[in-house]
Structure formats: C-alpha cells, structure tokens
Amino acid sequence: MNKRVEKQVVIIGGGLGGLAAAIRMQHAGHSAILLEKRHQLGGRASVFTEKGYTFDTGPTIITPPFLINELFEFAGKDVADYVELVKVSPKYRLYFSDGTFMDYGDYEDNIEQIEKFNPQDVEGYTKFLKAAKPIYELGFEQLGSMPFETIWSMAKLAPAGIRYRAYRSVYGMVSAYLKDPRLRIAMSFNPLFIGGNPFTATSIYTLITYIEEKHGVWWARGGTHKLVEAMERLFKELGGEYYLNSEVDLIEVADSNRVKGVTTTDGKSYAADIVISNADVANTYMKLLDRKVFRKRNADGRYKRAKYSMSLFMTYFGVEKQYPDMVHHSIVFGPRYKELLDDIFKKKIVPDDFSTYLHIPTRTDPELAPPGCETMYACTPVANLDSGTDWKSKKEEFSNHILSTLDRRVLPGLLDNLAVKRTFTPADYETELNSYKGAGFQLQPLLMQSGYFRPHNRSRDVKGLYLVGAGTHPGAGVPSVIMSADLTTQMIFDDLEKGL
Ligand SMILES: Cc1cc2nc3c(=O)[nH]c(=O)nc-3n(C[C@H](O)[C@H](O)[C@H](O)COP(=O)(O)OP(=O)(O)OC[C@H]3O[C@@H](n4cnc5c(N)ncnc54)[C@H](O)[C@@H]3O)c2cc1C
C-alpha cells in the first residue's frame, strides 16, 4: 500500500488514460489537478451534437469491460452506478469487396459462416484461436500489466517470443491457419484499431481477436462519452479538480532534475511534485519538457525516428432515414488490402480507394438521433501527415467520395437523406489533439516499439515525470490506456514508498 504522504499531482490531458490516472492518484490520497487543452474531457473519446444527432468522436468498442469495473472498484465504487455497459452482437459485420459479408460474432456463429466461405477453414479457425490463447495469456494477462523498465525484463521474454514467433506479423500468423482471402482479412485487420499495419504489427497482437472472442464487444449505453462523464463524475466526487481550455506548454524542471510544475499557454503556473503526461509522448518530450534538461539526452532523435501510426479521416453524418438491416459496427473493405495498407503505412499516399469502419450507434441507442433518423460515422484509415496532403482542400471531395461509396454499397438513399456532415482530418488530429504527425494512435505497435522499447511509463530523464496513455506501454486502445493508468500510478505509489 502506498504511503499516505499527500503529493501535489498535475495530470496533463484528460483522455481516458489521463482521467483514469487522475482518479487513481486522487483516491490514493493525493491532490490531483487535471489540465485539459480542449473545452471538454475525453480526448479522442469526445462528443458533439448537431441538429439532434449525437456523435461520439472516437472509440466505440469497449473490450474487455472488466478493466473499467476494476477502475471503479479501486475507488470503492460500483461501475453500474455510473454507466451501463451493454454487449453488442454481432461484434461486427464485415463487408468484402466481392459483395459478400460476414457477421463476426461468437464462436459457433463464426464457424457456421466460415463453413459457407470455405469449409476447409473451419478447422484452421479453431486452431488459430487455440494458438492465440497462450499469446493472449502471456501478452495481455501477464505482460500488459507488467512494467518494462530494463532491457533484462524484455530479454527474459525472448524464449516465449521465439516460441510464439513474435517476429511474425499478425497477417503472417493468420495466413498460416486460414486460406480464404476474406477470412484472412477478417481475422487480421484488428491491429488497425490500435494504429498498426496487420502486415507489420507483431503477431502478439492476435491477442486482440482473442480478447474479443473471450470477452465480447461492449458499448457504453448512450455512447462512449457516457463513460467519460462517469469518470469525470467519479474524479469530482473524490475531490479532484480539473480545468478545461488549459493547454500546458512547459513542464518545469528544477536543477535537481526533478519536475517542479507546469505552465499553461495563458500564463498560469501549477506547482507539482509529480507530473503525469497524458499528452502525446513525442510532444511531451520534444515540446513540453524544459529544453535545458531534455537536450542533454539528445532524445529528440529517438522520437523523430520512431514509426508512427496511420491517421484517420473521420466523416460524421446524420441521415433522415433508418437502416434496420444494418448493425452497430461494420467494416466496409475496399478492393485492395495489402496494397492499400502499403499506401497508408509505407508509401504514405492517399489513394482513391479506401476501407472504412462504419459506426451506427443508433442501431443500439436510437435516442442518439431524432426519431426516424440514424447517427453514423465513417472512420477511414489514411496516411499520417507525412503524406503532405493538404486536407483543408481535400476533405470535402474525400468525404463525398466516402459517402457516395457507402450509398452505393451498403446505405442506399444516404446521399438523398443526408442531414448533417462534419469531418475531422489528420491535420485536425495535429492541431486539436496535439498529435505528432497527426497520428491517430501515436507510435505503431511494432515489436521494436513494444514493451521495453516503447516510451516508458516512468521518465528516465526527469524525476517525478510519468507518462500515461496510448504512446506508452502497453499501447493504444481503451483497455490499454486504462491499464497504463494502473501501471503508471502503481509505479508512482512504489516510488513514493521508497521515498524517490
Ligand atoms: C476515431 C477513433 C476510433 C477509435 N476506436 C477505438 C475503439 O473502438 N476501441 C478502442 O479500444 N480504441 C479505439 N480508439 C483508440 C482509443 O480511442 C485511444 O487509444 C485512447 O482513447 C487514447 O487515450 P489517451 O489516454 O492516450 O488520451 P487521448 O484521447 O489521446 O487524449 C489526450 C488528451 O490530452 C490533451 N492534451 C494534449 N496536449 C495537451 C497539452 N499540452 N495540455 C493539455 N492537454 C493536452 C488532448 O487535448 C486530449 O484531450 C480509437 C481512436 C480513434 C481516434
């Protein structure tokens, strides 16, 4: 248990990771102040309403839900008193470019459908899940909550890495078990949810498919922002303070190489014994940290050289029409898979074709749109800002192209009934969320950017500085950032115990 010596803690950024860390610090008896640049909390998980249509801007798939329960339990509360989590079925509908689709659901449903796609793959699917199970147990259950602070902690895993062939990609592993090209896509696309290319993300990330298989896909009743509101309420009840429209532009460091506080762009100073940055990791090190300290380590190079995730082109739209045959989560795949991913991740270009995740929350919660209407978003992976695309001039044409493709393929009548449309481009990820290169998920989930090789949750450069969120261990995604908050705060409690 941590020593109850009250420390002044400043959390930079109110994403899910920052909020979870703030709750844990405040509950542990410290005094937590959270500073958020934008006008609302949630970060990528924010919300807006237009003409009666309510749009969650980012995450919509929650799995596994027990991590959220654990956060509330830590604070002595029951999550059910704050937010309702409901299971979504099917997990997704996957529309392939040949006109077929698969409702990806529970094991038996999947077997039935795989049988129709390619009977020979039924056995392969079962074997694939069997192979993914120990990877999940190691990668998620053990390593996800383990701090990787020494190279030795990583080296000890080498035998397991070789045993599970972690050097293989997700697609490589899936292809070893499945033959049908559509099923290979169905079982391998998930790393995109955390910013990874299925052709280069380590096969350890097949654990995502296993998590969904074991724990299901969940949704916060009323939208993901209801989860954010629940966390905000809990933080306030615990006595935590937060300030919106408060962008930190400097993490101040004393000569003793210890954090002493932060200042915001409007000139306010906040003293701190501990600073937890939920801001983009590259920006934290390259922009926010007191230059007199950080330059010494010449670590800018590290963050410039790192490989960043793709970005996302978001089209939020409301339709004066209902689509009762559609499901809550769909992926509409374009004609190319590997080649498109090469364009996005390697060539960094924005081609005409695309694949998109279509979110229709009104299939579960009709009140998110006016009666008889649907709220939707299309989340389209695109190259990050390394593409040099002028999104300001391209966004109108690109969003129209996405909507007309959806109209033709899965949402007939969409264009004739369009009531609302808004976009959020890679350039917005940079300017609004301070994301380096406009990346949707910070660093890519590559083997050499995972575990010890990912930016550490405790800064090695400055005492009292800790990091939380998608850019640090264990990585991007709702479960990971909640886990990172647990890991980071546990490290802080241990450090305080040792008097560090
Ligand atoms: C469109 C989209 C869909 C997604 N879908 C899913 C999904 O379905 N399931 C899933 O598990 N994951 C999903 N993800 C990933 C998941 O949303 C993110 O990995 C996670 O929410 C990131 O949380 P975070 O704690 O890193 O903080 P972020 O959400 O990145 O928030 C960081 C906060 O810090 C603030 N900030 C930055 N700089 C400063 C500063 N200098 N001063 C003050 N504040 C600052 C920002 O304004 C922001 O509010 C999705 C992501 C996106 C973008």
The ligand as a Tripos MOL2 file, in Angstrom:
@<TRIPOS>MOLECULE
LIG
   53    58     1     0     0
SMALL
NO_CHARGES

@<TRIPOS>ATOM
      1 C1        -11.5970    7.5560  -34.3190 C.3       1 LIG1
      2 C2        -11.0290    6.6170  -33.2990 C.ar      1 LIG1
      3 C3        -11.6940    5.4570  -33.0070 C.ar      1 LIG1
      4 C4        -11.1850    4.5940  -32.0360 C.ar      1 LIG1
      5 N1        -11.8900    3.4640  -31.7420 N.ar      1 LIG1
      6 C5        -11.4730    2.6880  -30.7130 C.ar      1 LIG1
      7 C6        -12.3000    1.6460  -30.2540 C.ar      1 LIG1
      8 O1        -13.4020    1.4420  -30.7690 O.2       1 LIG1
      9 N2        -11.8630    0.9040  -29.2060 N.ar      1 LIG1
     10 C7        -10.6670    1.1450  -28.5960 C.ar      1 LIG1
     11 O2        -10.3150    0.4330  -27.6320 O.2       1 LIG1
     12 N3         -9.8680    2.1600  -29.0020 N.ar      1 LIG1
     13 C8        -10.2550    2.9460  -30.0240 C.ar      1 LIG1
     14 N4         -9.5010    4.0100  -30.4080 N.ar      1 LIG1
     15 C9         -8.2520    4.2830  -29.6860 C.3       1 LIG1
     16 C10        -8.5230    4.9700  -28.3700 C.3       1 LIG1
     17 O3         -9.5570    5.9040  -28.5350 O.3       1 LIG1
     18 C11        -7.2870    5.7370  -27.9030 C.3       1 LIG1
     19 O4         -6.1300    4.9280  -27.9450 O.3       1 LIG1
     20 C12        -7.4760    6.2600  -26.4730 C.3       1 LIG1
     21 O5         -8.7450    6.8400  -26.2840 O.3       1 LIG1
     22 C13        -6.3820    7.2780  -26.2060 C.3       1 LIG1
     23 O6         -6.4720    7.6960  -24.8780 O.3       1 LIG1
     24 P1         -5.3160    8.5360  -24.2210 P.3       1 LIG1
     25 O7         -5.4430    8.3670  -22.7470 O.co2     1 LIG1
     26 O8         -3.9920    8.1840  -24.8210 O.co2     1 LIG1
     27 O9         -5.6620   10.0490  -24.4990 O.3       1 LIG1
     28 P2         -6.1800   10.9310  -25.7410 P.3       1 LIG1
     29 O10        -7.5550   10.5420  -26.0730 O.co2     1 LIG1
     30 O11        -5.1680   10.9900  -26.8010 O.co2     1 LIG1
     31 O12        -6.2630   12.3310  -25.0020 O.3       1 LIG1
     32 C14        -5.1470   13.1090  -24.7070 C.3       1 LIG1
     33 C15        -5.6680   14.4320  -24.1790 C.3       1 LIG1
     34 O13        -4.5680   15.2760  -23.8940 O.3       1 LIG1
     35 C16        -4.9050   16.6000  -24.2860 C.3       1 LIG1
     36 N5         -3.6660   17.3370  -24.4730 N.ar      1 LIG1
     37 C17        -2.7050   17.1280  -25.4130 C.ar      1 LIG1
     38 N6         -1.6960   18.0070  -25.2410 N.ar      1 LIG1
     39 C18        -2.0330   18.7710  -24.1790 C.ar      1 LIG1
     40 C19        -1.3930   19.8540  -23.5150 C.ar      1 LIG1
     41 N7         -0.2090   20.3070  -23.9170 N.pl3     1 LIG1
     42 N8         -2.0110   20.4230  -22.4460 N.ar      1 LIG1
     43 C20        -3.2250   19.9660  -22.0030 C.ar      1 LIG1
     44 N9         -3.8750   18.9440  -22.6220 N.ar      1 LIG1
     45 C21        -3.2750   18.3460  -23.6770 C.ar      1 LIG1
     46 C22        -5.6940   16.4090  -25.5650 C.3       1 LIG1
     47 O14        -6.4840   17.5410  -25.8640 O.3       1 LIG1
     48 C23        -6.5300   15.1850  -25.1960 C.3       1 LIG1
     49 O15        -7.7410   15.5430  -24.5850 O.3       1 LIG1
     50 C24        -9.9790    4.8930  -31.3760 C.ar      1 LIG1
     51 C25        -9.2930    6.0700  -31.6820 C.ar      1 LIG1
     52 C26        -9.8130    6.9340  -32.6250 C.ar      1 LIG1
     53 C27        -9.0700    8.2020  -32.9160 C.3       1 LIG1
@<TRIPOS>BOND
     1     1     2 1
     2     2     3 ar
     3     2    52 ar
     4     3     4 ar
     5     4     5 ar
     6     4    50 ar
     7     5     6 ar
     8     6     7 ar
     9     6    13 1
    10     7     8 2
    11     7     9 ar
    12     9    10 ar
    13    10    11 2
    14    10    12 ar
    15    12    13 ar
    16    13    14 ar
    17    14    15 1
    18    14    50 ar
    19    15    16 1
    20    16    17 1
    21    16    18 1
    22    18    19 1
    23    18    20 1
    24    20    21 1
    25    20    22 1
    26    22    23 1
    27    23    24 1
    28    24    25 2
    29    24    26 1
    30    24    27 1
    31    27    28 1
    32    28    29 2
    33    28    30 1
    34    28    31 1
    35    31    32 1
    36    32    33 1
    37    33    34 1
    38    33    48 1
    39    34    35 1
    40    35    36 1
    41    35    46 1
    42    36    37 ar
    43    36    45 ar
    44    37    38 ar
    45    38    39 ar
    46    39    40 ar
    47    39    45 ar
    48    40    41 1
    49    40    42 ar
    50    42    43 ar
    51    43    44 ar
    52    44    45 ar
    53    46    47 1
    54    46    48 1
    55    48    49 1
    56    50    51 ar
    57    51    52 ar
    58    52    53 1
@<TRIPOS>SUBSTRUCTURE
     1 LIG1         1 GROUP 0 **** ****
